[in-house]
């Protein structure tokens, strides 16, 4: 959890995608996240966390749906949504906290 605390404690907004590797549409989601990361550049971080490999963290954050997106800045959760999101929506959301 210490590394997670360091990750979300940044002054730079951090978009985290909590996912499970077995999702059928994971390739589409990976390309969406690549587009988001490319558009935001160094203004924000985009991180993927596999729920099945980080069960304790997922339980602590009460991650129930797949995927779940959370934006953190300065250690504080700014936004959270479960379900598919398109790249433009995610970019707009993250840019609110830049």
TIVO-2410 file (N, C-alpha, C; in nm, 3 decimals):
# residues 98
REC num residu      c1      c2      c3 atome chaine
REC   1      X   0.082  -0.121   0.000     N      A
REC   1      X   0.000   0.000   0.000    CA      A
REC   1      X   0.086   0.126   0.000     C      A
REC   2      X   0.210   0.116   0.047     N      A
REC   2      X   0.297   0.233   0.051    CA      A
REC   2      X   0.319   0.287  -0.090     C      A
REC   3      X   0.345   0.201  -0.185     N      A
REC   3      X   0.366   0.245  -0.322    CA      A
REC   3      X   0.240   0.311  -0.377     C      A
REC   4      X   0.124   0.257  -0.343     N      A
REC   4      X  -0.001   0.316  -0.388    CA      A
REC   4      X  -0.016   0.456  -0.329     C      A
REC   5      X   0.019   0.473  -0.203     N      A
REC   5      X   0.014   0.604  -0.140    CA      A
REC   5      X   0.103   0.705  -0.210     C      A
REC   6      X   0.220   0.661  -0.250     N      A
REC   6      X   0.311   0.749  -0.324    CA      A
REC   6      X   0.252   0.783  -0.461     C      A
REC   7      X   0.191   0.686  -0.524     N      A
REC   7      X   0.131   0.705  -0.656    CA      A
REC   7      X   0.021   0.810  -0.653     C      A
REC   8      X  -0.070   0.798  -0.557     N      A
REC   8      X  -0.185   0.890  -0.553    CA      A
REC   8      X  -0.153   1.022  -0.483     C      A
REC   9      X  -0.041   1.030  -0.414     N      A
REC   9      X  -0.006   1.151  -0.341    CA      A
REC   9      X   0.055   1.260  -0.426     C      A
REC  10      X   0.071   1.235  -0.551     N      A
REC  10      X   0.136   1.329  -0.642    CA      A
REC  10      X   0.049   1.453  -0.667     C      A
REC  11      X   0.116   1.565  -0.695     N      A
REC  11      X   0.045   1.687  -0.734    CA      A
REC  11      X  -0.007   1.675  -0.878     C      A
REC  12      X   0.049   1.580  -0.951     N      A
REC  12      X   0.004   1.552  -1.086    CA      A
REC  12      X  -0.118   1.461  -1.079     C      A
REC  13      X  -0.226   1.493  -1.150     N      A
REC  13      X  -0.343   1.404  -1.148    CA      A
REC  13      X  -0.305   1.264  -1.197     C      A
REC  14      X  -0.363   1.163  -1.134     N      A
REC  14      X  -0.336   1.024  -1.169    CA      A
REC  14      X  -0.468   0.955  -1.199     C      A
REC  15      X  -0.482   0.907  -1.323     N      A
REC  15      X  -0.599   0.828  -1.362    CA      A
REC  15      X  -0.562   0.682  -1.347     C      A
REC  16      X  -0.639   0.610  -1.266     N      A
REC  16      X  -0.612   0.469  -1.245    CA      A
REC  16      X  -0.727   0.387  -1.302     C      A
REC  17      X  -0.692   0.287  -1.381     N      A
REC  17      X  -0.788   0.191  -1.435    CA      A
REC  17      X  -0.772   0.061  -1.358     C      A
REC  18      X  -0.872   0.028  -1.277     N      A
REC  18      X  -0.873  -0.101  -1.208    CA      A
REC  18      X  -0.946  -0.198  -1.300     C      A
REC  19      X  -0.879  -0.305  -1.341     N      A
REC  19      X  -0.935  -0.397  -1.440    CA      A
REC  19      X  -0.903  -0.541  -1.403     C      A
REC  20      X  -0.969  -0.632  -1.473     N      A
REC  20      X  -0.934  -0.774  -1.465    CA      A
REC  20      X  -0.884  -0.816  -1.602     C      A
REC  21      X  -0.778  -0.893  -1.603     N      A
REC  21      X  -0.710  -0.930  -1.727    CA      A
REC  21      X  -0.795  -1.016  -1.820     C      A
REC  22      X  -0.898  -1.081  -1.770     N      A
REC  22      X  -0.977  -1.171  -1.854    CA      A
REC  22      X  -1.085  -1.103  -1.933     C      A
REC  23      X  -1.098  -0.972  -1.923     N      A
REC  23      X  -1.203  -0.901  -1.994    CA      A
REC  23      X  -1.193  -0.924  -2.145     C      A
REC  24      X  -1.307  -0.949  -2.209     N      A
REC  24      X  -1.310  -0.973  -2.353    CA      A
REC  24      X  -1.269  -0.851  -2.434     C      A
REC  25      X  -1.304  -0.733  -2.384     N      A
REC  25      X  -1.277  -0.612  -2.461    CA      A
REC  25      X  -1.152  -0.539  -2.412     C      A
REC  26      X  -1.059  -0.609  -2.351     N      A
REC  26      X  -0.942  -0.544  -2.293    CA      A
REC  26      X  -0.856  -0.474  -2.398     C      A
REC  27      X  -0.849  -0.528  -2.520     N      A
REC  27      X  -0.768  -0.463  -2.623    CA      A
REC  27      X  -0.822  -0.325  -2.657     C      A
REC  28      X  -0.954  -0.312  -2.665     N      A
REC  28      X  -1.016  -0.183  -2.691    CA      A
REC  28      X  -0.986  -0.087  -2.576     C      A
REC  29      X  -0.996  -0.135  -2.454     N      A
REC  29      X  -0.969  -0.051  -2.338    CA      A
REC  29      X  -0.823  -0.009  -2.333     C      A
REC  30      X  -0.732  -0.098  -2.368     N      A
REC  30      X  -0.590  -0.064  -2.372    CA      A
REC  30      X  -0.564   0.048  -2.472     C      A
REC  31      X  -0.629   0.044  -2.587     N      A
REC  31      X  -0.608   0.148  -2.687    CA      A
REC  31      X  -0.668   0.281  -2.640     C      A
REC  32      X  -0.780   0.277  -2.569     N      A
REC  32      X  -0.838   0.398  -2.512    CA      A
REC  32      X  -0.739   0.461  -2.413     C      A
REC  33      X  -0.683   0.380  -2.326     N      A
REC  33      X  -0.588   0.433  -2.227    CA      A
REC  33      X  -0.461   0.485  -2.293     C      A
REC  34      X  -0.416   0.421  -2.398     N      A
REC  34      X  -0.299   0.471  -2.472    CA      A
REC  34      X  -0.330   0.610  -2.529     C      A
REC  35      X  -0.450   0.624  -2.585     N      A
REC  35      X  -0.490   0.754  -2.641    CA      A
REC  35      X  -0.496   0.861  -2.532     C      A
REC  36      X  -0.549   0.825  -2.417     N      A
REC  36      X  -0.558   0.919  -2.305    CA      A
REC  36      X  -0.417   0.960  -2.261     C      A
REC  37      X  -0.330   0.863  -2.242     N      A
REC  37      X  -0.193   0.891  -2.198    CA      A
REC  37      X  -0.121   0.978  -2.300     C      A
REC  38      X  -0.139   0.950  -2.428     N      A
REC  38      X  -0.072   1.028  -2.533    CA      A
REC  38      X  -0.125   1.172  -2.535     C      A
REC  39      X  -0.254   1.188  -2.519     N      A
REC  39      X  -0.314   1.322  -2.522    CA      A
REC  39      X  -0.272   1.406  -2.401     C      A
REC  40      X  -0.260   1.343  -2.286     N      A
REC  40      X  -0.228   1.416  -2.164    CA      A
REC  40      X  -0.078   1.440  -2.146     C      A
REC  41      X   0.002   1.355  -2.208     N      A
REC  41      X   0.147   1.370  -2.197    CA      A
REC  41      X   0.193   1.368  -2.053     C      A
REC  42      X   0.275   1.464  -2.016     N      A
REC  42      X   0.327   1.467  -1.879    CA      A
REC  42      X   0.240   1.551  -1.784     C      A
REC  43      X   0.122   1.593  -1.831     N      A
REC  43      X   0.029   1.668  -1.745    CA      A
REC  43      X  -0.040   1.577  -1.644     C      A
REC  44      X  -0.040   1.446  -1.671     N      A
REC  44      X  -0.107   1.350  -1.582    CA      A
REC  44      X  -0.045   1.213  -1.600     C      A
REC  45      X  -0.072   1.126  -1.502     N      A
REC  45      X  -0.027   0.987  -1.510    CA      A
REC  45      X  -0.148   0.900  -1.539     C      A
REC  46      X  -0.126   0.795  -1.618     N      A
REC  46      X  -0.230   0.696  -1.646    CA      A
REC  46      X  -0.173   0.562  -1.603     C      A
REC  47      X  -0.243   0.494  -1.511     N      A
REC  47      X  -0.193   0.371  -1.451    CA      A
REC  47      X  -0.301   0.264  -1.459     C      A
REC  48      X  -0.259   0.142  -1.487     N      A
REC  48      X  -0.351   0.028  -1.487    CA      A
REC  48      X  -0.314  -0.061  -1.369     C      A
REC  49      X  -0.416  -0.105  -1.296     N      A
REC  49      X  -0.394  -0.195  -1.183    CA      A
REC  49      X  -0.486  -0.315  -1.199     C      A
REC  50      X  -0.426  -0.433  -1.208     N      A
REC  50      X  -0.500  -0.558  -1.224    CA      A
REC  50      X  -0.561  -0.597  -1.089     C      A
REC  51      X  -0.693  -0.602  -1.084     N      A
REC  51      X  -0.764  -0.633  -0.960    CA      A
REC  51      X  -0.725  -0.771  -0.906     C      A
REC  52      X  -0.713  -0.868  -0.994     N      A
REC  52      X  -0.684  -1.005  -0.950    CA      A
REC  52      X  -0.544  -1.017  -0.889     C      A
REC  53      X  -0.452  -0.929  -0.925     N      A
REC  53      X  -0.317  -0.932  -0.869    CA      A
REC  53      X  -0.303  -0.838  -0.749     C      A
REC  54      X  -0.404  -0.757  -0.724     N      A
REC  54      X  -0.401  -0.659  -0.615    CA      A
REC  54      X  -0.533  -0.663  -0.538     C      A
REC  55      X  -0.568  -0.784  -0.492     N      A
REC  55      X  -0.698  -0.805  -0.428    CA      A
REC  55      X  -0.715  -0.725  -0.300     C      A
REC  56      X  -0.610  -0.711  -0.222     N      A
REC  56      X  -0.619  -0.635  -0.096    CA      A
REC  56      X  -0.650  -0.489  -0.124     C      A
REC  57      X  -0.581  -0.431  -0.220     N      A
REC  57      X  -0.606  -0.292  -0.257    CA      A
REC  57      X  -0.747  -0.276  -0.312     C      A
REC  58      X  -0.787  -0.365  -0.402     N      A
REC  58      X  -0.922  -0.358  -0.460    CA      A
REC  58      X  -1.029  -0.368  -0.352     C      A
REC  59      X  -1.009  -0.455  -0.255     N      A
REC  59      X  -1.105  -0.468  -0.145    CA      A
REC  59      X  -1.108  -0.342  -0.060     C      A
REC  60      X  -0.991  -0.285  -0.033     N      A
REC  60      X  -0.984  -0.164   0.049    CA      A
REC  60      X  -1.055  -0.047  -0.018     C      A
REC  61      X  -1.049  -0.042  -0.150     N      A
REC  61      X  -1.113   0.065  -0.226    CA      A
REC  61      X  -1.256   0.030  -0.269     C      A
REC  62      X  -1.299  -0.090  -0.231     N      A
REC  62      X  -1.434  -0.139  -0.264    CA      A
REC  62      X  -1.460  -0.138  -0.414     C      A
REC  63      X  -1.362  -0.188  -0.488     N      A
REC  63      X  -1.375  -0.201  -0.633    CA      A
REC  63      X  -1.462  -0.322  -0.660     C      A
REC  64      X  -1.580  -0.301  -0.715     N      A
REC  64      X  -1.673  -0.410  -0.742    CA      A
REC  64      X  -1.692  -0.432  -0.892     C      A
REC  65      X  -1.692  -0.324  -0.968     N      A
REC  65      X  -1.718  -0.334  -1.112    CA      A
REC  65      X  -1.592  -0.332  -1.193     C      A
REC  66      X  -1.609  -0.366  -1.317     N      A
REC  66      X  -1.497  -0.380  -1.408    CA      A
REC  66      X  -1.526  -0.313  -1.541     C      A
REC  67      X  -1.450  -0.218  -1.587     N      A
REC  67      X  -1.341  -0.153  -1.517    CA      A
REC  67      X  -1.393  -0.044  -1.423     C      A
REC  68      X  -1.309  -0.004  -1.330     N      A
REC  68      X  -1.338   0.111  -1.244    CA      A
REC  68      X  -1.225   0.211  -1.263     C      A
REC  69      X  -1.263   0.333  -1.294     N      A
REC  69      X  -1.166   0.441  -1.313    CA      A
REC  69      X  -1.172   0.534  -1.193     C      A
REC  70      X  -1.056   0.575  -1.144     N      A
REC  70      X  -1.049   0.671  -1.034    CA      A
REC  70      X  -0.941   0.774  -1.068     C      A
REC  71      X  -0.972   0.901  -1.042     N      A
REC  71      X  -0.873   1.007  -1.056    CA      A
REC  71      X  -0.836   1.055  -0.916     C      A
REC  72      X  -0.705   1.057  -0.890     N      A
REC  72      X  -0.650   1.107  -0.764    CA      A
REC  72      X  -0.562   1.228  -0.792     C      A
REC  73      X  -0.559   1.319  -0.696     N      A
REC  73      X  -0.463   1.430  -0.699    CA      A
REC  73      X  -0.436   1.468  -0.554     C      A
REC  74      X  -0.310   1.486  -0.520     N      A
REC  74      X  -0.270   1.522  -0.383    CA      A
REC  74      X  -0.325   1.424  -0.280     C      A
REC  75      X  -0.333   1.297  -0.316     N      A
REC  75      X  -0.379   1.194  -0.224    CA      A
REC  75      X  -0.529   1.188  -0.204     C      A
REC  76      X  -0.603   1.267  -0.278     N      A
REC  76      X  -0.748   1.274  -0.263    CA      A
REC  76      X  -0.818   1.222  -0.388     C      A
REC  77      X  -0.920   1.139  -0.368     N      A
REC  77      X  -0.999   1.091  -0.480    CA      A
REC  77      X  -1.084   1.207  -0.532     C      A
REC  78      X  -1.070   1.236  -0.661     N      A
REC  78      X  -1.143   1.348  -0.721    CA      A
REC  78      X  -1.264   1.301  -0.801     C      A
REC  79      X  -1.255   1.179  -0.857     N      A
REC  79      X  -1.362   1.128  -0.943    CA      A
REC  79      X  -1.351   0.978  -0.948     C      A
REC  80      X  -1.466   0.911  -0.959     N      A
REC  80      X  -1.469   0.765  -0.968    CA      A
REC  80      X  -1.590   0.723  -1.050     C      A
REC  81      X  -1.568   0.625  -1.138     N      A
REC  81      X  -1.677   0.575  -1.222    CA      A
REC  81      X  -1.648   0.431  -1.261     C      A
REC  82      X  -1.749   0.350  -1.256     N      A
REC  82      X  -1.737   0.211  -1.301    CA      A
REC  82      X  -1.803   0.200  -1.437     C      A
REC  83      X  -1.739   0.126  -1.526     N      A
REC  83      X  -1.793   0.104  -1.661    CA      A
REC  83      X  -1.704   0.167  -1.766     C      A
REC  84      X  -1.730   0.128  -1.889     N      A
REC  84      X  -1.649   0.177  -2.001    CA      A
REC  84      X  -1.661   0.327  -2.016     C      A
REC  85      X  -1.550   0.389  -2.051     N      A
REC  85      X  -1.544   0.532  -2.079    CA      A
REC  85      X  -1.466   0.551  -2.208     C      A
REC  86      X  -1.503   0.652  -2.287     N      A
REC  86      X  -1.427   0.677  -2.409    CA      A
REC  86      X  -1.309   0.770  -2.377     C      A
REC  87      X  -1.214   0.775  -2.467     N      A
REC  87      X  -1.091   0.851  -2.444    CA      A
REC  87      X  -1.119   0.999  -2.421     C      A
REC  88      X  -1.207   1.060  -2.501     N      A
REC  88      X  -1.234   1.203  -2.488    CA      A
REC  88      X  -1.294   1.237  -2.352     C      A
REC  89      X  -1.381   1.152  -2.302     N      A
REC  89      X  -1.440   1.174  -2.170    CA      A
REC  89      X  -1.333   1.169  -2.062     C      A
REC  90      X  -1.249   1.067  -2.066     N      A
REC  90      X  -1.143   1.055  -1.967    CA      A
REC  90      X  -1.045   1.172  -1.973     C      A
REC  91      X  -1.010   1.212  -2.093     N      A
REC  91      X  -0.918   1.326  -2.109    CA      A
REC  91      X  -0.979   1.452  -2.047     C      A
REC  92      X  -1.105   1.479  -2.079     N      A
REC  92      X  -1.173   1.597  -2.025    CA      A
REC  92      X  -1.178   1.595  -1.873     C      A
REC  93      X  -1.208   1.478  -1.818     N      A
REC  93      X  -1.217   1.465  -1.673    CA      A
REC  93      X  -1.083   1.491  -1.606     C      A
REC  94      X  -0.977   1.431  -1.658     N      A
REC  94      X  -0.845   1.449  -1.599    CA      A
REC  94      X  -0.799   1.594  -1.612     C      A
REC  95      X  -0.827   1.656  -1.726     N      A
REC  95      X  -0.782   1.794  -1.748    CA      A
REC  95      X  -0.844   1.891  -1.648     C      A
REC  96      X  -0.955   1.857  -1.588     N      A
REC  96      X  -1.014   1.945  -1.486    CA      A
REC  96      X  -0.924   1.959  -1.364     C      A
REC  97      X  -0.833   1.864  -1.344     N      A
REC  97      X  -0.749   1.863  -1.225    CA      A
REC  97      X  -0.602   1.895  -1.253     C      A
REC  98      X  -0.574   1.934  -1.378     N      A
REC  98      X  -0.435   1.968  -1.415    CA      A
REC  98      X  -0.401   2.105  -1.358     C      A
***
